[in-house]
């Protein structure tokens, strides 16, 4: 999973996502929420080891996601994702955290 990026895009059928849907990008290092605009974009990110929890609120079709950090900063919030994508985001973050913890505790060979 070296330098691999996973991108999850919110549905255009949900509020605020018609023309410029929100994207959640997950890499080995961080989780980033990107909200494009006509000119530029807003980005928020949290380092994978700093993610404290992932909260998923599901509706009939779409899900809301809140990703909290251990530092107490503002959470990353996104709405309009498919239920399967929301669960995949949570599972991917948890797996990357376990891998990061394994790399940190592994003895360094010199």
N, C-alpha and C positions, 0 to 999 in steps of 0.2 A: 504494500500500500504506500510505497514511497512516492511523494509528490502527487498523489491522486486527489482530485477534487470532486466532491459529490454536490450536485446542485439540485435543490428542491424549489420549484416555482409555485406560488399560490395561484389559485384559479382566477381567471379573468371575470368569472361570474360573481365574485364576491366584492363587497364594498371596498372602494379605494384601489382596486386592482385592475380595473377595466383596461386602461391604456398602458400602465406601467406596473405590472405585477411584481410583488415583493419576491426576492430570491433569498433562500438560505443556502449558503455555501459552507461546506464542512471539509476541512483539510486535516491533516495529521496535527497541525499546530493550533488551529483556531476554528471557531464557529463565527460566521459573519452573516449579518442580515443586511441586505442591500435593497434600498427603495429607490428605483430610478425615477428621475424627473425629466421634464422636457430638456432641460439643460443641467447636466450633472446628476449626482445621486447622493443619498445619505447612506452612510455605512456605520454599523455598530459591530463590534466584535468582542469575543471573550476567548481567552486562551483555553484550550481543552483541559489542562490540569486545574483551571480555576472555575470550571463549571460545577456548581453545587447541586443543582437539580434541574430536571426537565419536566414541566407540567404540561399535560395534554388535556384539553377540554374538547370533547367530541359532541357534535351535533348530529343531525340526521345524515348529512353528507360531508360537511366540512369540519375541520378541527382548528382550534386556537392553540398556539404553542407559546409557552413562556419558559425561557432558559435563564435561570438565576446564577449569579456568580458568587464565589466565596468572599469576594472583597466588599460586598454590600453595595456595589454600584447598581445602576438601573438595569433591570432585566431586559433581555432581548425578547420582544413580543411580536408575534406575527399571526395573522388570521387568514383563513381561506385555503388551507392545505387539505389535501385528501387525507382520510384517516390512515390509510396505508403509509403515506409519506410521513405523517406525524410520528407514527410508530417507528418507521425506519430511521428518522432523525434521532429519536431517543436511543434506539438500539446502537446506532453507529457511534454516537457520542460516548455511550457506556463502554463500548468495545475499545474505542480509541483511548479512553481514560485507563482502562486495564492495561493496554499495551504500553502507555506512557509510564505507568507505575512499574511495570515489568522492566522497562529500559532503565528507569531510575534506580531500581534495586539490584540490577544485574552488576556483578563485579566487572570492573574495567580491566581488560587485558592489555598489558604493555609489552 
